[in-house]
Amino acid sequence: MEQKRTLWIILASGIFLLVVIGAAVILYAPAMNRNTNARALRDSGEIWVSPGLSSSSST
């Protein structure tokens, strides 16, 4: 009976870790693939400006 309880604890811990690591991969993996066009433009030597990140403000 003690071995069965230990097995359930190990199984539950493994599933918990799998869910936590899986969620982290899903949430943070798209961040690595963001702005691939901007990266390509920077590598090609062209100058580009993002319309949402203008450094001058019109106040």
N, CA, C, O and CB atoms as a CASP TS submission, in Angstrom:
PFRMAT TS
TARGET T0000
AUTHOR 0000-0000-0000
METHOD Language model
MODEL 1
PARENT N/A
ATOM      1  N   MET     1       0.825  -1.201   0.000  1.00  0.00           N
ATOM      2  CA  MET     1       0.000   0.000   0.000  1.00  0.00           C
ATOM      3  C   MET     1       0.865   1.259   0.000  1.00  0.00           C
ATOM      4  O   MET     1       0.524   2.234  -0.669  1.00  0.00           O
ATOM      5  CB  MET     1      -0.936   0.001   1.210  1.00  0.00           C
ATOM      6  N   GLU     2       1.949   1.256   0.718  1.00  0.00           N
ATOM      7  CA  GLU     2       2.857   2.407   0.776  1.00  0.00           C
ATOM      8  C   GLU     2       3.504   2.648  -0.590  1.00  0.00           C
ATOM      9  O   GLU     2       3.723   3.795  -0.981  1.00  0.00           O
ATOM     10  CB  GLU     2       3.947   2.186   1.855  1.00  0.00           C
ATOM     11  N   GLN     3       3.807   1.570  -1.313  1.00  0.00           N
ATOM     12  CA  GLN     3       4.414   1.722  -2.639  1.00  0.00           C
ATOM     13  C   GLN     3       3.429   2.361  -3.614  1.00  0.00           C
ATOM     14  O   GLN     3       3.828   3.160  -4.462  1.00  0.00           O
ATOM     15  CB  GLN     3       4.883   0.356  -3.179  1.00  0.00           C
ATOM     16  N   LYS     4       2.162   2.020  -3.501  1.00  0.00           N
ATOM     17  CA  LYS     4       1.145   2.585  -4.378  1.00  0.00           C
ATOM     18  C   LYS     4       0.980   4.079  -4.116  1.00  0.00           C
ATOM     19  O   LYS     4       0.802   4.864  -5.048  1.00  0.00           O
ATOM     20  CB  LYS     4      -0.194   1.859  -4.187  1.00  0.00           C
ATOM     21  N   ARG     5       1.039   4.469  -2.841  1.00  0.00           N
ATOM     22  CA  ARG     5       0.933   5.891  -2.495  1.00  0.00           C
ATOM     23  C   ARG     5       2.141   6.659  -3.038  1.00  0.00           C
ATOM     24  O   ARG     5       1.989   7.759  -3.568  1.00  0.00           O
ATOM     25  CB  ARG     5       0.823   6.074  -0.956  1.00  0.00           C
ATOM     26  N   THR     6       3.313   6.093  -2.910  1.00  0.00           N
ATOM     27  CA  THR     6       4.528   6.726  -3.424  1.00  0.00           C
ATOM     28  C   THR     6       4.442   6.877  -4.940  1.00  0.00           C
ATOM     29  O   THR     6       4.847   7.903  -5.486  1.00  0.00           O
ATOM     30  CB  THR     6       5.778   5.905  -3.035  1.00  0.00           C
ATOM     31  N   LEU     7       3.921   5.867  -5.613  1.00  0.00           N
ATOM     32  CA  LEU     7       3.774   5.920  -7.061  1.00  0.00           C
ATOM     33  C   LEU     7       2.820   7.046  -7.475  1.00  0.00           C
ATOM     34  O   LEU     7       3.083   7.751  -8.450  1.00  0.00           O
ATOM     35  CB  LEU     7       3.267   4.571  -7.592  1.00  0.00           C
ATOM     36  N   TRP     8       1.719   7.218  -6.742  1.00  0.00           N
ATOM     37  CA  TRP     8       0.769   8.287  -7.044  1.00  0.00           C
ATOM     38  C   TRP     8       1.404   9.666  -6.832  1.00  0.00           C
ATOM     39  O   TRP     8       1.159  10.590  -7.607  1.00  0.00           O
ATOM     40  CB  TRP     8      -0.488   8.143  -6.171  1.00  0.00           C
ATOM     41  N   ILE     9       2.206   9.797  -5.798  1.00  0.00           N
ATOM     42  CA  ILE     9       2.876  11.082  -5.530  1.00  0.00           C
ATOM     43  C   ILE     9       3.860  11.405  -6.655  1.00  0.00           C
ATOM     44  O   ILE     9       3.915  12.540  -7.127  1.00  0.00           O
ATOM     45  CB  ILE     9       3.617  11.045  -4.158  1.00  0.00           C
ATOM     46  N   ILE    10       4.620  10.428  -7.075  1.00  0.00           N
ATOM     47  CA  ILE    10       5.589  10.635  -8.157  1.00  0.00           C
ATOM     48  C   ILE    10       4.861  10.964  -9.456  1.00  0.00           C
ATOM     49  O   ILE    10       5.281  11.853 -10.197  1.00  0.00           O
ATOM     50  CB  ILE    10       6.483   9.383  -8.342  1.00  0.00           C
ATOM     51  N   LEU    11       3.783  10.259  -9.730  1.00  0.00           N
ATOM     52  CA  LEU    11       3.010  10.497 -10.937  1.00  0.00           C
ATOM     53  C   LEU    11       2.389  11.899 -10.932  1.00  0.00           C
ATOM     54  O   LEU    11       2.440  12.601 -11.942  1.00  0.00           O
ATOM     55  CB  LEU    11       1.919   9.435 -11.081  1.00  0.00           C
ATOM     56  N   ALA    12       1.811  12.304  -9.817  1.00  0.00           N
ATOM     57  CA  ALA    12       1.204  13.631  -9.719  1.00  0.00           C
ATOM     58  C   ALA    12       2.257  14.732  -9.854  1.00  0.00           C
ATOM     59  O   ALA    12       2.007  15.754 -10.492  1.00  0.00           O
ATOM     60  CB  ALA    12       0.456  13.777  -8.386  1.00  0.00           C
ATOM     61  N   SER    13       3.421  14.529  -9.262  1.00  0.00           N
ATOM     62  CA  SER    13       4.500  15.515  -9.374  1.00  0.00           C
ATOM     63  C   SER    13       4.978  15.632 -10.816  1.00  0.00           C
ATOM     64  O   SER    13       5.228  16.733 -11.305  1.00  0.00           O
ATOM     65  CB  SER    13       5.675  15.137  -8.456  1.00  0.00           C
ATOM     66  N   GLY    14       5.102  14.518 -11.481  1.00  0.00           N
ATOM     67  CA  GLY    14       5.537  14.522 -12.876  1.00  0.00           C
ATOM     68  C   GLY    14       4.545  15.237 -13.777  1.00  0.00           C
ATOM     69  O   GLY    14       4.945  16.006 -14.652  1.00  0.00           O
ATOM     70  N   ILE    15       3.260  14.993 -13.575  1.00  0.00           N
ATOM     71  CA  ILE    15       2.232  15.662 -14.375  1.00  0.00           C
ATOM     72  C   ILE    15       2.228  17.160 -14.097  1.00  0.00           C
ATOM     73  O   ILE    15       2.084  17.966 -15.015  1.00  0.00           O
ATOM     74  CB  ILE    15       0.843  15.063 -14.085  1.00  0.00           C
ATOM     75  N   PHE    16       2.384  17.527 -12.839  1.00  0.00           N
ATOM     76  CA  PHE    16       2.434  18.948 -12.475  1.00  0.00           C
ATOM     77  C   PHE    16       3.613  19.641 -13.172  1.00  0.00           C
ATOM     78  O   PHE    16       3.451  20.715 -13.751  1.00  0.00           O
ATOM     79  CB  PHE    16       2.551  19.110 -10.935  1.00  0.00           C
ATOM     80  N   LEU    17       4.781  19.028 -13.114  1.00  0.00           N
ATOM     81  CA  LEU    17       5.953  19.623 -13.768  1.00  0.00           C
ATOM     82  C   LEU    17       5.760  19.698 -15.278  1.00  0.00           C
ATOM     83  O   LEU    17       6.169  20.674 -15.906  1.00  0.00           O
ATOM     84  CB  LEU    17       7.218  18.815 -13.441  1.00  0.00           C
ATOM     85  N   LEU    18       5.147  18.688 -15.860  1.00  0.00           N
ATOM     86  CA  LEU    18       4.894  18.686 -17.287  1.00  0.00           C
ATOM     87  C   LEU    18       3.968  19.835 -17.682  1.00  0.00           C
ATOM     88  O   LEU    18       4.191  20.493 -18.698  1.00  0.00           O
ATOM     89  CB  LEU    18       4.295  17.351 -17.713  1.00  0.00           C
ATOM     90  N   VAL    19       2.939  20.074 -16.887  1.00  0.00           N
ATOM     91  CA  VAL    19       2.011  21.177 -17.170  1.00  0.00           C
ATOM     92  C   VAL    19       2.704  22.526 -17.020  1.00  0.00           C
ATOM     93  O   VAL    19       2.535  23.407 -17.863  1.00  0.00           O
ATOM     94  CB  VAL    19       0.790  21.107 -16.237  1.00  0.00           C
ATOM     95  N   VAL    20       3.475  22.692 -15.965  1.00  0.00           N
ATOM     96  CA  VAL    20       4.149  23.980 -15.735  1.00  0.00           C
ATOM     97  C   VAL    20       5.173  24.258 -16.828  1.00  0.00           C
ATOM     98  O   VAL    20       5.213  25.367 -17.359  1.00  0.00           O
ATOM     99  CB  VAL    20       4.836  23.995 -14.354  1.00  0.00           C
ATOM    100  N   ILE    21       5.990  23.291 -17.170  1.00  0.00           N
ATOM    101  CA  ILE    21       7.004  23.488 -18.213  1.00  0.00           C
ATOM    102  C   ILE    21       6.343  23.666 -19.574  1.00  0.00           C
ATOM    103  O   ILE    21       6.793  24.482 -20.379  1.00  0.00           O
ATOM    104  CB  ILE    21       7.985  22.297 -18.251  1.00  0.00           C
ATOM    105  N   GLY    22       5.284  22.912 -19.839  1.00  0.00           N
ATOM    106  CA  GLY    22       4.564  23.062 -21.101  1.00  0.00           C
ATOM    107  C   GLY    22       3.951  24.448 -21.247  1.00  0.00           C
ATOM    108  O   GLY    22       4.005  25.045 -22.323  1.00  0.00           O
ATOM    109  N   ALA    23       3.371  24.958 -20.170  1.00  0.00           N
ATOM    110  CA  ALA    23       2.786  26.298 -20.207  1.00  0.00           C
ATOM    111  C   ALA    23       3.872  27.351 -20.443  1.00  0.00           C
ATOM    112  O   ALA    23       3.662  28.306 -21.190  1.00  0.00           O
ATOM    113  CB  ALA    23       2.029  26.592 -18.893  1.00  0.00           C
ATOM    114  N   ALA    24       5.015  27.178 -19.813  1.00  0.00           N
ATOM    115  CA  ALA    24       6.108  28.135 -19.999  1.00  0.00           C
ATOM    116  C   ALA    24       6.600  28.119 -21.448  1.00  0.00           C
ATOM    117  O   ALA    24       6.883  29.173 -22.018  1.00  0.00           O
ATOM    118  CB  ALA    24       7.273  27.819 -19.038  1.00  0.00           C
ATOM    119  N   VAL    25       6.699  26.954 -22.030  1.00  0.00           N
ATOM    120  CA  VAL    25       7.144  26.860 -23.423  1.00  0.00           C
ATOM    121  C   VAL    25       6.129  27.517 -24.350  1.00  0.00           C
ATOM    122  O   VAL    25       6.507  28.236 -25.275  1.00  0.00           O
ATOM    123  CB  VAL    25       7.361  25.389 -23.829  1.00  0.00           C
ATOM    124  N   ILE    26       4.859  27.277 -24.110  1.00  0.00           N
ATOM    125  CA  ILE    26       3.817  27.863 -24.959  1.00  0.00           C
ATOM    126  C   ILE    26       3.787  29.380 -24.815  1.00  0.00           C
ATOM    127  O   ILE    26       3.622  30.091 -25.806  1.00  0.00           O
ATOM    128  CB  ILE    26       2.440  27.273 -24.608  1.00  0.00           C
ATOM    129  N   LEU    27       3.944  29.883 -23.600  1.00  0.00           N
ATOM    130  CA  LEU    27       3.874  31.325 -23.389  1.00  0.00           C
ATOM    131  C   LEU    27       5.108  32.061 -23.888  1.00  0.00           C
ATOM    132  O   LEU    27       4.984  33.166 -24.417  1.00  0.00           O
ATOM    133  CB  LEU    27       3.676  31.615 -21.931  1.00  0.00           C
ATOM    134  N   TYR    28       6.277  31.489 -23.739  1.00  0.00           N
ATOM    135  CA  TYR    28       7.502  32.204 -24.061  1.00  0.00           C
ATOM    136  C   TYR    28       8.104  31.848 -25.403  1.00  0.00           C
ATOM    137  O   TYR    28       8.978  32.578 -25.868  1.00  0.00           O
ATOM    138  CB  TYR    28       8.499  31.958 -23.014  1.00  0.00           C
ATOM    139  N   ALA    29       7.697  30.784 -26.049  1.00  0.00           N
ATOM    140  CA  ALA    29       8.238  30.433 -27.360  1.00  0.00           C
ATOM    141  C   ALA    29       7.866  31.455 -28.434  1.00  0.00           C
ATOM    142  O   ALA    29       8.726  31.779 -29.254  1.00  0.00           O
ATOM    143  CB  ALA    29       7.746  29.058 -27.770  1.00  0.00           C
ATOM    144  N   PRO    30       6.635  31.985 -28.483  1.00  0.00           N
ATOM    145  CA  PRO    30       6.330  32.987 -29.509  1.00  0.00           C
ATOM    146  C   PRO    30       7.166  34.255 -29.363  1.00  0.00           C
ATOM    147  O   PRO    30       7.389  34.947 -30.357  1.00  0.00           O
ATOM    148  CB  PRO    30       4.862  33.345 -29.459  1.00  0.00           C
ATOM    149  N   ALA    31       7.628  34.576 -28.186  1.00  0.00           N
ATOM    150  CA  ALA    31       8.437  35.776 -27.987  1.00  0.00           C
ATOM    151  C   ALA    31       9.756  35.676 -28.738  1.00  0.00           C
ATOM    152  O   ALA    31      10.308  36.699 -29.142  1.00  0.00           O
ATOM    153  CB  ALA    31       8.696  36.006 -26.498  1.00  0.00           C
ATOM    154  N   MET    32      10.263  34.491 -28.932  1.00  0.00           N
ATOM    155  CA  MET    32      11.515  34.321 -29.658  1.00  0.00           C
ATOM    156  C   MET    32      11.316  34.523 -31.154  1.00  0.00           C
ATOM    157  O   MET    32      12.272  34.858 -31.854  1.00  0.00           O
ATOM    158  CB  MET    32      12.100  32.939 -29.390  1.00  0.00           C
ATOM    159  N   ASN    33      10.112  34.330 -31.662  1.00  0.00           N
ATOM    160  CA  ASN    33       9.855  34.437 -33.094  1.00  0.00           C
ATOM    161  C   ASN    33       9.244  35.774 -33.488  1.00  0.00           C
ATOM    162  O   ASN    33       8.929  35.977 -34.661  1.00  0.00           O
ATOM    163  CB  ASN    33       8.950  33.324 -33.533  1.00  0.00           C
ATOM    164  N   ARG    34       9.068  36.684 -32.548  1.00  0.00           N
ATOM    165  CA  ARG    34       8.475  37.982 -32.837  1.00  0.00           C
ATOM    166  C   ARG    34       9.445  38.856 -33.618  1.00  0.00           C
ATOM    167  O   ARG    34      10.661  38.727 -33.475  1.00  0.00           O
ATOM    168  CB  ARG    34       8.058  38.680 -31.543  1.00  0.00           C
ATOM    169  N   ASN    35       8.906  39.741 -34.442  1.00  0.00           N
ATOM    170  CA  ASN    35       9.678  40.733 -35.213  1.00  0.00           C
ATOM    171  C   ASN    35      10.720  40.097 -36.119  1.00  0.00           C
ATOM    172  O   ASN    35      11.853  40.575 -36.190  1.00  0.00           O
ATOM    173  CB  ASN    35      10.362  41.700 -34.272  1.00  0.00           C
ATOM    174  N   THR    36      10.358  39.041 -36.803  1.00  0.00           N
ATOM    175  CA  THR    36      11.310  38.433 -37.739  1.00  0.00           C
ATOM    176  C   THR    36      11.539  39.352 -38.926  1.00  0.00           C
ATOM    177  O   THR    36      12.636  39.367 -39.484  1.00  0.00           O
ATOM    178  CB  THR    36      10.804  37.057 -38.220  1.00  0.00           C
ATOM    179  N   ASN    37      10.522  40.125 -39.331  1.00  0.00           N
ATOM    180  CA  ASN    37      10.704  41.070 -40.443  1.00  0.00           C
ATOM    181  C   ASN    37      11.666  42.178 -40.048  1.00  0.00           C
ATOM    182  O   ASN    37      12.516  42.576 -40.844  1.00  0.00           O
ATOM    183  CB  ASN    37       9.351  41.672 -40.877  1.00  0.00           C
ATOM    184  N   ALA    38      11.539  42.677 -38.829  1.00  0.00           N
ATOM    185  CA  ALA    38      12.436  43.736 -38.365  1.00  0.00           C
ATOM    186  C   ALA    38      13.869  43.220 -38.293  1.00  0.00           C
ATOM    187  O   ALA    38      14.809  43.933 -38.646  1.00  0.00           O
ATOM    188  CB  ALA    38      11.986  44.268 -36.986  1.00  0.00           C
ATOM    189  N   ARG    39      14.033  41.996 -37.840  1.00  0.00           N
ATOM    190  CA  ARG    39      15.363  41.414 -37.749  1.00  0.00           C
ATOM    191  C   ARG    39      15.964  41.261 -39.146  1.00  0.00           C
ATOM    192  O   ARG    39      17.157  41.500 -39.335  1.00  0.00           O
ATOM    193  CB  ARG    39      15.313  40.052 -37.027  1.00  0.00           C
ATOM    194  N   ALA    40      15.151  40.867 -40.122  1.00  0.00           N
ATOM    195  CA  ALA    40      15.634  40.698 -41.487  1.00  0.00           C
ATOM    196  C   ALA    40      16.025  42.049 -42.078  1.00  0.00           C
ATOM    197  O   ALA    40      17.033  42.149 -42.777  1.00  0.00           O
ATOM    198  CB  ALA    40      14.564  40.015 -42.363  1.00  0.00           C
ATOM    199  N   LEU    41      15.236  43.089 -41.805  1.00  0.00           N
ATOM    200  CA  LEU    41      15.579  44.412 -42.310  1.00  0.00           C
ATOM    201  C   LEU    41      16.858  44.939 -41.674  1.00  0.00           C
ATOM    202  O   LEU    41      17.676  45.560 -42.354  1.00  0.00           O
ATOM    203  CB  LEU    41      14.437  45.382 -42.059  1.00  0.00           C
ATOM    204  N   ARG    42      17.040  44.703 -40.393  1.00  0.00           N
ATOM    205  CA  ARG    42      18.253  45.161 -39.714  1.00  0.00           C
ATOM    206  C   ARG    42      19.475  44.456 -40.278  1.00  0.00           C
ATOM    207  O   ARG    42      20.521  45.074 -40.476  1.00  0.00           O
ATOM    208  CB  ARG    42      18.152  44.922 -38.199  1.00  0.00           C
ATOM    209  N   ASP    43      19.340  43.161 -40.535  1.00  0.00           N
ATOM    210  CA  ASP    43      20.471  42.400 -41.053  1.00  0.00           C
ATOM    211  C   ASP    43      20.812  42.793 -42.484  1.00  0.00           C
ATOM    212  O   ASP    43      21.959  42.645 -42.905  1.00  0.00           O
ATOM    213  CB  ASP    43      20.176  40.914 -40.985  1.00  0.00           C
ATOM    214  N   SER    44      19.838  43.291 -43.235  1.00  0.00           N
ATOM    215  CA  SER    44      20.096  43.663 -44.622  1.00  0.00           C
ATOM    216  C   SER    44      20.706  45.057 -44.735  1.00  0.00           C
ATOM    217  O   SER    44      21.115  45.461 -45.823  1.00  0.00           O
ATOM    218  CB  SER    44      18.811  43.596 -45.428  1.00  0.00           C
ATOM    219  N   GLY    45      20.773  45.796 -43.634  1.00  0.00           N
ATOM    220  CA  GLY    45      21.389  47.112 -43.646  1.00  0.00           C
ATOM    221  C   GLY    45      20.432  48.249 -43.940  1.00  0.00           C
ATOM    222  O   GLY    45      20.860  49.402 -43.994  1.00  0.00           O
ATOM    223  N   GLU    46      19.158  47.969 -44.130  1.00  0.00           N
ATOM    224  CA  GLU    46      18.190  49.014 -44.407  1.00  0.00           C
ATOM    225  C   GLU    46      17.800  49.736 -43.121  1.00  0.00           C
ATOM    226  O   GLU    46      17.873  49.170 -42.031  1.00  0.00           O
ATOM    227  CB  GLU    46      16.952  48.429 -45.089  1.00  0.00           C
ATOM    228  N   ILE    47      17.390  50.981 -43.261  1.00  0.00           N
ATOM    229  CA  ILE    47      16.897  51.748 -42.115  1.00  0.00           C
ATOM    230  C   ILE    47      15.383  51.664 -42.123  1.00  0.00           C
ATOM    231  O   ILE    47      14.746  51.876 -43.155  1.00  0.00           O
ATOM    232  CB  ILE    47      17.384  53.244 -42.160  1.00  0.00           C
ATOM    233  N   TRP    48      14.809  51.354 -40.970  1.00  0.00           N
ATOM    234  CA  TRP    48      13.354  51.227 -40.876  1.00  0.00           C
ATOM    235  C   TRP    48      12.879  51.857 -39.590  1.00  0.00           C
ATOM    236  O   TRP    48      13.613  51.924 -38.603  1.00  0.00           O
ATOM    237  CB  TRP    48      12.915  49.751 -40.949  1.00  0.00           C
ATOM    238  N   VAL    49      11.632  52.321 -39.611  1.00  0.00           N
ATOM    239  CA  VAL    49      11.027  52.938 -38.437  1.00  0.00           C
ATOM    240  C   VAL    49       9.670  52.299 -38.217  1.00  0.00           C
ATOM    241  O   VAL    49       8.866  52.181 -39.142  1.00  0.00           O
ATOM    242  CB  VAL    49      10.901  54.486 -38.603  1.00  0.00           C
ATOM    243  N   SER    50       9.427  51.895 -37.001  1.00  0.00           N
ATOM    244  CA  SER    50       8.118  51.348 -36.653  1.00  0.00           C
ATOM    245  C   SER    50       7.173  52.502 -36.366  1.00  0.00           C
ATOM    246  O   SER    50       7.514  53.377 -35.571  1.00  0.00           O
ATOM    247  CB  SER    50       8.210  50.385 -35.430  1.00  0.00           C
ATOM    248  N   PRO    51       5.989  52.537 -36.989  1.00  0.00           N
ATOM    249  CA  PRO    51       5.088  53.672 -36.793  1.00  0.00           C
ATOM    250  C   PRO    51       4.616  53.860 -35.362  1.00  0.00           C
ATOM    251  O   PRO    51       4.275  54.976 -34.971  1.00  0.00           O
ATOM    252  CB  PRO    51       3.907  53.517 -37.669  1.00  0.00           C
ATOM    253  N   GLY    52       4.589  52.790 -34.568  1.00  0.00           N
ATOM    254  CA  GLY    52       4.109  52.898 -33.196  1.00  0.00           C
ATOM    255  C   GLY    52       5.180  53.328 -32.217  1.00  0.00           C
ATOM    256  O   GLY    52       4.864  53.639 -31.069  1.00  0.00           O
ATOM    257  N   LEU    53       6.435  53.357 -32.632  1.00  0.00           N
ATOM    258  CA  LEU    53       7.524  53.658 -31.700  1.00  0.00           C
ATOM    259  C   LEU    53       8.301  54.900 -32.140  1.00  0.00           C
ATOM    260  O   LEU    53       9.532  54.893 -32.151  1.00  0.00           O
ATOM    261  CB  LEU    53       8.475  52.456 -31.585  1.00  0.00           C
ATOM    262  N   SER    54       7.603  55.936 -32.492  1.00  0.00           N
ATOM    263  CA  SER    54       8.252  57.163 -32.929  1.00  0.00           C
ATOM    264  C   SER    54       8.937  57.817 -31.734  1.00  0.00           C
ATOM    265  O   SER    54       8.368  57.895 -30.646  1.00  0.00           O
ATOM    266  CB  SER    54       7.229  58.133 -33.581  1.00  0.00           C
ATOM    267  N   SER    55      10.171  58.288 -31.950  1.00  0.00           N
ATOM    268  CA  SER    55      10.917  58.899 -30.853  1.00  0.00           C
ATOM    269  C   SER    55      10.521  60.358 -30.615  1.00  0.00           C
ATOM    270  O   SER    55      10.700  60.868 -29.509  1.00  0.00           O
ATOM    271  CB  SER    55      12.404  58.814 -31.135  1.00  0.00           C
ATOM    272  N   SER    56       9.989  61.030 -31.627  1.00  0.00           N
ATOM    273  CA  SER    56       9.560  62.409 -31.434  1.00  0.00           C
ATOM    274  C   SER    56       8.063  62.434 -31.123  1.00  0.00           C
ATOM    275  O   SER    56       7.277  61.729 -31.756  1.00  0.00           O
ATOM    276  CB  SER    56       9.878  63.268 -32.690  1.00  0.00           C
ATOM    277  N   SER    57       7.685  63.237 -30.160  1.00  0.00           N
ATOM    278  CA  SER    57       6.281  63.334 -29.783  1.00  0.00           C
ATOM    279  C   SER    57       5.722  64.677 -30.253  1.00  0.00           C
ATOM    280  O   SER    57       6.409  65.697 -30.200  1.00  0.00           O
ATOM    281  CB  SER    57       6.106  63.171 -28.247  1.00  0.00           C
ATOM    282  N   SER    58       4.498  64.665 -30.705  1.00  0.00           N
ATOM    283  CA  SER    58       3.862  65.899 -31.163  1.00  0.00           C
ATOM    284  C   SER    58       2.888  66.373 -30.088  1.00  0.00           C
ATOM    285  O   SER    58       1.703  66.041 -30.123  1.00  0.00           O
ATOM    286  CB  SER    58       3.127  65.685 -32.530  1.00  0.00           C
ATOM    287  N   THR    59       3.393  67.148 -29.137  1.00  0.00           N
ATOM    288  CA  THR    59       2.559  67.652 -28.044  1.00  0.00           C
ATOM    289  C   THR    59       2.237  69.102 -28.234  1.00  0.00           C
ATOM    290  O   THR    59       1.543  69.695 -27.408  1.00  0.00           O
ATOM    291  CB  THR    59       3.238  67.452 -26.708  1.00  0.00           C
TER
END
